[in-house]
Amino acid sequence: MEHGMSIAIVTETYPPELNGVALTVERAVRYLRERGHRVGVVRPRQSSDKGHDHGQEDAMLVHGLPLPRYPGLQFGLPALLRLLARWREDRPDVVHIVTEGPLGWSALAAARQLDIPVTTDYRTHFQKYSGYYRLGPLAGIISAALRAFHNHSDVTFVPTRALADEMAQIGYRKLACVGRGVDTRLFSPLRRSRQLRTRWGVGDEHLVVLHVGRLAPEKDPALVRAAFRAIRQLRPDARLVWVGDGPLRADLQRADEGKGDAGERFVGIQRGEDLAMHYASADLFLFPSLSETFGNVVLEAMASALPIVAYDIGAAGEHLKDRGAASVVSEADGPEAFIAAARALALQQETRRRFAANACDIAQELAWPLILGRFEAQLAAFATRQSSIGHVATAA
């Protein structure tokens, strides 16, 4: 649009919270503002907001409640009347909803009532998460609610073509694949640090296995450990570095300490250049999660020139499978195949080097400006149409 768009972005999570969704949304907001668009952020007020200015520019903060099993995070309470009043007074050209919580439902209802085009993101398999938190009987209800939510929007953005196909088969309509990006200036093999490896107690000849992510059941850290112990039978010099925190960290550390010299190090949450240095200073990346819609950490590992073992879903399935850039394991083959792939790659130095170089090259094609440019173009297309756009077929 000639003079820029007015965009309302609604999200349950945003910095100073630290997770993949929050950081990705902040990057999109910053990009859109730099492109001359006016972006308002609607999100829950967090206790950590004090002293931070993240998202305070043109922000609407709503009340929230603690999110179970995710300390420090909240979900936004319904805010239909506030949103109606705000958007009647200052009508956005398009509303983009990142998360499907009560706040997201309120935003969807308000946008529909005011006849404002509304787009949504599909980022989390909440119905799959239910099985990890003893809520399996609710999976069907959660799945139906998510489908209803997204089908009431004008388009749902998904990160991979495979996910778009999977969702279409179970009744999702109006899907568009815009992908995800990676900061190739931040995540780079040039950040490899001998000093950091020395702190880990390893030299150039040692093998460092890395896992980055939330230490929670849905990420399957038990399989990371099983694969590492299988590697260590062949490579006693191997070390495992855990980057991240979560509800399973204490149990994982206790189990590690009980094994004597188990070769594991827990370094907690890392950010920015420190995180990039951890990626680049490792030698092998394990990512066994089956609950991901994408897996941003896979792109970060790729850009850091790390050989990767992962299942054929999300980023690995979209960008690495059949491209000679990783050991991508079929989900149907299960944990045994994942462990076998990790063991094999630990012994194959030349294969690791080839995978690392190819993955790094592929990551250069996924720099954020290209991905966010697609996102901007999609928003612009919907902002210039009437809400009857729901009748227009969407390219998936």
C-alpha positions in Angstrom: 0.0 0.0 0.0 1.3 3.4 -1.0 1.4 4.9 2.5 2.0 1.8 4.5 -0.5 -0.4 6.3 -2.0 -0.2 9.7 -1.5 -3.7 11.2 -2.7 -5.1 14.5 -0.7 -8.1 15.7 -2.2 -10.2 18.5 0.0 -12.6 20.4 0.0 -14.3 23.8 3.8 -14.2 23.9 6.4 -11.4 23.2 9.8 -10.4 24.5 11.1 -10.0 27.2 9.8 -13.6 27.2 12.3 -16.0 25.5 10.8 -18.5 23.1 10.7 -19.1 19.4 7.3 -17.6 18.9 8.1 -14.4 20.9 11.4 -13.8 19.1 9.9 -14.4 15.7 7.0 -12.1 16.3 9.3 -9.3 17.6 11.4 -9.7 14.4 8.3 -9.4 12.2 7.1 -6.3 14.1 10.5 -4.7 13.7 10.7 -5.5 10.0 7.2 -4.2 9.3 7.8 -0.9 11.2 11.1 -0.4 9.3 9.2 -0.9 6.1 7.0 2.1 7.0 3.9 0.2 8.3 2.2 1.2 11.6 2.1 -1.9 13.8 0.1 -2.2 17.0 0.8 -5.1 19.3 -1.9 -6.6 21.5 -0.6 -9.0 24.2 -0.9 -10.0 27.9 0.9 -7.8 30.4 3.8 -9.8 31.9 5.5 -9.3 35.3 8.8 -9.1 33.4 7.6 -6.0 31.5 8.9 -3.7 34.1 12.1 -2.0 33.0 11.7 -3.3 29.4 10.4 -1.4 26.4 9.7 -4.4 24.2 6.6 -3.8 22.2 5.6 -0.8 24.3 5.3 1.4 21.1 1.7 1.4 20.1 1.0 -1.6 22.4 -2.3 -2.7 24.1 -1.6 -4.7 27.2 -4.4 -6.9 28.6 -4.7 -9.0 31.8 -3.5 -12.5 31.8 -3.2 -15.6 33.9 -0.2 -18.0 34.5 0.2 -20.6 31.8 0.3 -24.1 33.5 3.7 -25.8 33.3 5.3 -22.8 31.7 6.5 -20.6 34.6 6.8 -17.0 33.8 4.4 -17.1 30.9 0.8 -16.0 30.9 -2.1 -16.4 28.5 -4.3 -13.4 27.7 -7.8 -13.1 29.1 -10.7 -12.3 26.7 -10.8 -8.7 25.7 -13.5 -8.4 23.2 -15.0 -5.1 24.4 -11.6 -3.4 24.6 -10.6 -4.6 21.2 -13.9 -3.4 19.6 -13.5 0.0 21.2 -9.9 0.3 20.1 -10.4 -0.8 16.6 -13.5 1.3 16.1 -11.5 4.3 17.1 -8.4 3.4 15.1 -9.3 0.8 12.5 -6.4 -1.4 11.3 -6.2 -2.5 7.7 -5.6 -6.1 8.8 -5.5 -8.0 12.0 -2.9 -10.8 12.3 -3.4 -13.3 15.2 -0.3 -15.3 16.2 -1.7 -17.6 19.0 -5.1 -19.3 19.5 -5.7 -18.5 23.2 -8.6 -16.6 24.7 -7.1 -13.3 23.6 -6.8 -14.6 20.1 -10.4 -15.7 20.0 -11.5 -12.3 21.2 -9.4 -10.7 18.4 -11.0 -13.0 15.8 -14.5 -12.1 17.0 -13.8 -8.4 17.1 -12.2 -8.4 13.6 -15.2 -10.4 12.2 -17.7 -8.1 13.9 -16.0 -5.0 12.5 -15.5 -6.6 9.0 -11.7 -6.2 9.2 -9.6 -8.8 7.2 -8.0 -11.2 9.7 -5.1 -13.6 9.2 -3.7 -16.2 11.6 -0.6 -18.2 12.3 -0.5 -22.0 13.0 2.6 -22.4 15.1 1.9 -25.1 17.8 0.4 -28.6 17.7 -1.5 -28.1 20.9 -3.4 -31.4 20.4 -0.1 -33.3 20.2 1.2 -31.5 23.4 -1.9 -32.8 25.3 -0.5 -36.3 25.1 2.7 -35.3 26.9 0.8 -33.6 29.7 -1.8 -36.3 30.5 -4.5 -34.5 28.6 -4.8 -37.1 25.8 -8.6 -37.5 26.0 -8.9 -33.8 25.2 -6.8 -34.0 22.0 -9.9 -34.4 19.7 -11.6 -31.4 21.3 -8.5 -29.3 21.1 -8.0 -30.3 17.4 -11.6 -29.3 16.5 -11.3 -26.0 18.3 -8.0 -25.1 16.5 -9.6 -26.0 13.2 -12.7 -23.9 13.9 -10.5 -20.9 14.9 -8.4 -20.9 11.8 -11.2 -21.6 9.4 -12.9 -18.4 10.6 -9.9 -16.4 9.5 -9.3 -15.3 6.0 -6.0 -17.2 5.7 -3.8 -19.3 8.0 -0.1 -19.0 7.5 1.9 -22.3 8.0 5.7 -22.8 7.9 6.0 -25.8 5.5 4.2 -27.2 2.5 4.0 -30.7 4.2 2.1 -29.1 7.1 -0.2 -27.3 4.7 -1.0 -30.7 3.0 -1.5 -32.4 6.4 -3.8 -29.7 7.7 -5.8 -29.6 4.4 -6.5 -33.3 4.7 -8.2 -32.9 8.1 -10.4 -30.0 7.1 -8.4 -26.8 7.4 -9.2 -24.3 4.6 -7.4 -21.3 3.2 -3.8 -22.1 3.9 -0.7 -20.3 2.8 2.9 -21.3 3.2 5.2 -18.4 4.0 8.1 -20.3 5.6 10.4 -19.3 8.4 13.8 -17.6 8.3 17.1 -17.4 10.2 19.5 -14.6 11.0 22.5 -15.7 8.9 24.6 -12.8 10.2 24.1 -13.9 13.8 24.3 -17.7 13.3 27.5 -18.5 11.5 30.3 -21.0 11.6 32.6 -18.1 12.1 31.5 -17.9 15.7 33.2 -21.1 16.6 35.2 -20.6 19.8 38.1 -22.6 21.1 37.8 -20.8 24.4 34.2 -22.0 24.8 35.2 -25.5 24.0 38.0 -25.3 26.6 35.3 -24.3 29.2 33.4 -27.4 28.2 36.6 -29.4 28.8 37.2 -30.5 25.2 39.8 -29.9 22.6 39.7 -29.9 18.8 39.8 -33.7 18.6 36.7 -34.2 20.8 33.1 -34.6 19.6 30.6 -32.2 21.1 27.0 -33.1 20.7 24.5 -30.3 21.1 20.8 -29.9 22.0 19.1 -26.6 22.1 15.5 -26.2 23.3 13.1 -26.3 26.2 13.8 -29.3 28.4 10.2 -30.5 28.5 8.5 -33.8 27.6 7.3 -32.7 24.2 10.9 -32.1 23.1 11.9 -35.7 24.0 15.2 -35.0 25.8 15.2 -38.7 26.9 15.9 -39.6 23.2 18.7 -37.1 23.1 20.3 -38.8 26.1 19.8 -42.3 24.7 21.4 -41.3 21.4 24.3 -39.6 23.2 25.0 -42.7 25.3 25.0 -44.8 22.2 27.5 -42.4 20.7 29.7 -42.5 23.8 30.0 -46.3 23.5 31.9 -45.7 20.3 33.3 -42.3 21.1 34.2 -42.2 24.8 35.6 -38.7 24.3 32.2 -37.3 23.3 30.4 -34.6 25.3 26.8 -33.5 25.4 25.9 -29.8 25.9 22.3 -29.0 26.8 21.3 -25.4 26.0 18.0 -24.4 27.5 15.8 -24.8 30.6 12.5 -26.3 31.5 10.5 -28.6 33.8 12.8 -31.7 33.1 16.1 -30.0 33.7 16.4 -30.9 37.4 15.6 -34.5 36.7 18.0 -34.7 33.8 20.8 -33.2 35.8 20.2 -35.5 38.8 20.3 -38.5 36.5 23.5 -37.2 34.9 25.2 -36.6 38.3 24.3 -40.2 39.4 26.2 -41.6 36.4 29.6 -40.1 37.5 31.4 -38.8 34.5 28.5 -39.0 32.1 30.0 -36.3 29.8 27.1 -33.9 30.0 27.0 -30.2 30.6 23.9 -28.1 31.3 24.5 -24.4 30.4 21.0 -23.0 30.7 19.4 -20.5 28.4 21.8 -18.7 26.1 20.9 -15.6 24.0 22.2 -13.7 21.1 25.9 -14.0 20.3 26.4 -16.4 23.2 23.8 -18.7 21.7 25.3 -18.4 18.3 28.7 -19.3 19.7 27.3 -22.4 21.4 25.9 -23.7 18.1 29.1 -23.0 16.1 31.4 -24.5 18.7 29.6 -27.9 18.6 30.1 -30.8 16.2 26.7 -32.6 16.0 23.1 -31.4 16.6 20.4 -33.7 17.8 16.7 -32.7 17.4 14.3 -35.6 18.2 11.1 -33.6 18.8 8.0 -34.9 17.0 5.7 -32.1 18.3 7.1 -29.3 16.2 5.3 -27.4 13.4 8.7 -26.2 12.3 11.7 -26.1 14.7 13.5 -22.8 14.5 16.6 -24.3 16.2 17.1 -26.5 13.1 17.6 -23.4 10.9 20.0 -21.9 13.5 22.0 -25.1 13.5 22.0 -25.2 9.7 23.3 -21.6 9.5 26.0 -22.5 12.1 27.2 -25.3 9.8 26.3 -28.1 12.1 25.5 -31.6 10.9 22.0 -32.5 12.1 20.0 -35.6 13.1 16.3 -35.0 13.1 13.0 -36.5 12.1 11.5 -35.7 8.7 9.0 -33.1 9.9 9.1 -29.3 10.1 12.3 -27.6 9.0 14.3 -30.8 8.5 11.6 -32.3 6.3 11.1 -29.1 4.4 14.8 -28.0 3.8 17.1 -30.9 4.5 15.5 -34.2 3.4 16.9 -35.6 0.2 19.4 -32.7 -0.1 22.5 -34.4 1.3 22.6 -32.0 4.3 21.5 -34.0 7.3 20.5 -37.4 8.6 16.7 -37.1 8.4 15.0 -40.0 9.9 11.5 -41.2 9.0 9.0 -40.7 11.9 7.7 -44.2 11.1 11.1 -45.8 11.9 11.0 -44.5 15.4 13.6 -43.9 18.1 15.8 -46.8 17.2 16.5 -45.3 13.7 17.2 -41.9 15.3 19.8 -43.5 17.6 21.3 -45.5 14.8 21.6 -42.3 12.6 23.3 -40.4 15.5 25.8 -43.3 16.1 26.7 -43.5 12.4 27.2 -39.8 12.0 29.4 -39.6 15.1 31.8 -42.0 13.4 31.7 -40.3 9.9 33.8 -37.2 10.0 33.8 -36.5 6.3 30.0 -37.0 6.1 29.6 -34.6 9.0 31.7 -32.0 7.1 29.7 -32.5 3.9 26.3 -32.2 5.8 27.5 -29.1 7.6 28.6 -27.3 4.4 25.4 -28.2 2.5 23.2 -27.2 5.5 24.9 -23.8 5.8 24.5 -23.2 2.0 20.7 -24.0 2.3 20.4 -21.6 5.3 21.6 -18.7 3.2 18.5 -19.1 1.1 16.3 -18.6 4.2 17.5 -15.2 5.4 14.8 -13.3 7.2 14.3 -10.4 4.8 13.1 -12.8 2.1 10.7 -14.7 4.4 9.4 -11.5 6.0 8.9 -10.0 2.6 6.5 -12.8 1.7 4.7 -12.3 5.0 4.4 -8.5 4.2 3.1 -9.2 0.7 0.4 -11.6 2.1 -0.8 -9.0 4.6 -0.9 -6.3 2.0 -3.0 -8.5 -0.3 -5.6 -9.0 2.4 -5.5 -5.5 3.6 -6.5 -4.2 0.2 -9.5 -6.6 -0.2 -12.9 -6.7 1.4 -13.6 -9.3 4.1 -15.4 -11.4 1.5 -11.9 -12.6 0.6 -12.8 -15.8 2.4 -14.5 -16.8 -0.9 -11.2 -16.5 -2.8 -9.1 -19.6 -3.2 -5.7 -19.4 -1.3 -2.5 -20.8 -2.7 -1.0 -23.3 -0.3 
